[in-house]
């Protein structure tokens, strides 16, 4: 009786999650996969096959944009890690107990504002007649207003700003669990700062690093607003091309193909990243502690 | 306390009882600024049993939304006249209009006939005109002079000071500027592709001159009003709005003819409030409502005295921009045959992805 009740409550607790995954993640993916295999031969006439994928392989425009998107996303991930690690270390280990919550909250505040507003914030700051340019001119640092918007650097700045939080949160929560005596032991045994950092801190933080990098990379590669709004005339982004296929070209088949390819490609990059750094999900993110 | 709670409850019950009276909802799928609050309030005051809900969109998204739902979810849409025919044939998302329910007498006859010619399928008419406007060039005359056509967007004299929207309009405009007649080539896919290749090359070479591609009216207004851009492709309505703030910025119809669009009223196939939709159509074509509408949109209503019914500042802007020969030279967008958007899409992607500086 009580076992049945236990099982029932487990099923009930599990149901929302299963429904979520099933209806909102798996089912749509199957739908997208199905559409991507549909070839359009005429008005309302379709055949099955891999033509959409072949078309993708032949068009350099799309391939290059996919690589470009992946490359910039990797760069953003690395920058977010480099910038986020000291911040997380400070919050988790150096800051006093009382200021820790406040610091953490300060990192969270940008998330309370929507993506769109944050992007417009950067636009107001960086445009040719914007705050930064005008300030520099009035201080006499430069003679002519300069345009800091509409290029890849701006896109990277905007993306790092948007995603760095997703790096900091997992890093802080892993490093908070690190016992200070580990560090002391390292120093006592004659380790230099670098050695202690390399041999103790990084390995301990590895689950957080891997989790943060995966989340950040996936969010960046799938982002749409920031690259479209801050990017200029040469900044193509793969999600923008997916949007174009679906909306302006009415070509759902190609759009779905691109969607599947983006998912496969980013998964491949994550797998490669884990492989190259000698990590695996089992020993990092899913590690028993 | 008790009586107060009872009073509250009674009030709630009353308001719930009153709700079923406003049973009908009119769900509009239209352009930003095409359903100003003032007009909605007046409409709801006249027809208290109709609630108006508005979703703002654009041509491409309207079709995509209706295609995704099989034409349900909205009761009245406003696609441009050239976007109805192919979308209807391919995706069957609209239903024919009952012309007897529309006051077609108030509409400009040639626009009414033009839209009907564009949107008649199997003898049934799917659209009537609402407002029209054009795409052309916007120039800040304090900074640039002698701008006459689409080609000036690529003029090195304005290095880093021009802008355009990377959509099909610029492909067509540049096609005209290069001596083609894109509308005549619509049915000959090979010839059209050849033209697209030429235009693509031209626009790729042009990338070093332009500052950025604008994406919406607000974006464009900011670029022009700040002086960062001095020559840009534009919708005339956006230019007319800006003229009110800075009279140096005027709309210039390109010498090859401004490209004219007519936004229509079209009823989605799954619309559930046709009567309310017809009421809305007739309501917004009344002269006093046209005035309010044009003040909000900057576009000209499809009624014979449409230009006179514009607010003063916009009428002044129109008079600066167009003379009779410009109006005679308007190039109305021709019906887009199925598949054309895909070819154009490829051209646009190539332009965007090409690297220039």
Boltz contact constraints between the chains, C-beta under 6 A:
constraints:
  - contact:
      token1: [A, 43]
      token2: [B, 90]
      max_distance: 6.0
  - contact:
      token1: [A, 43]
      token2: [B, 338]
      max_distance: 6.0
  - contact:
      token1: [A, 61]
      token2: [B, 349]
      max_distance: 6.0
  - contact:
      token1: [A, 61]
      token2: [B, 350]
      max_distance: 6.0
  - contact:
      token1: [A, 61]
      token2: [B, 353]
      max_distance: 6.0
  - contact:
      token1: [A, 65]
      token2: [B, 353]
      max_distance: 6.0
  - contact:
      token1: [A, 128]
      token2: [B, 228]
      max_distance: 6.0
  - contact:
      token1: [A, 129]
      token2: [B, 226]
      max_distance: 6.0
  - contact:
      token1: [A, 129]
      token2: [B, 228]
      max_distance: 6.0
  - contact:
      token1: [A, 150]
      token2: [B, 212]
      max_distance: 6.0
  - contact:
      token1: [A, 232]
      token2: [B, 212]
      max_distance: 6.0
  - contact:
      token1: [A, 233]
      token2: [B, 207]
      max_distance: 6.0
  - contact:
      token1: [A, 233]
      token2: [B, 212]
      max_distance: 6.0
  - contact:
      token1: [A, 233]
      token2: [B, 213]
      max_distance: 6.0
  - contact:
      token1: [A, 234]
      token2: [B, 355]
      max_distance: 6.0
  - contact:
      token1: [A, 236]
      token2: [B, 352]
      max_distance: 6.0
  - contact:
      token1: [A, 236]
      token2: [B, 353]
      max_distance: 6.0
  - contact:
      token1: [A, 247]
      token2: [B, 60]
      max_distance: 6.0
  - contact:
      token1: [A, 247]
      token2: [B, 61]
      max_distance: 6.0
  - contact:
      token1: [A, 247]
      token2: [B, 64]
      max_distance: 6.0
  - contact:
      token1: [A, 248]
      token2: [B, 60]
      max_distance: 6.0
  - contact:
      token1: [A, 248]
      token2: [B, 345]
      max_distance: 6.0
  - contact:
      token1: [A, 249]
      token2: [B, 341]
      max_distance: 6.0
  - contact:
      token1: [A, 249]
      token2: [B, 342]
      max_distance: 6.0
  - contact:
      token1: [A, 249]
      token2: [B, 345]
      max_distance: 6.0
  - contact:
      token1: [A, 250]
      token2: [B, 341]
      max_distance: 6.0
  - contact:
      token1: [A, 251]
      token2: [B, 342]
      max_distance: 6.0
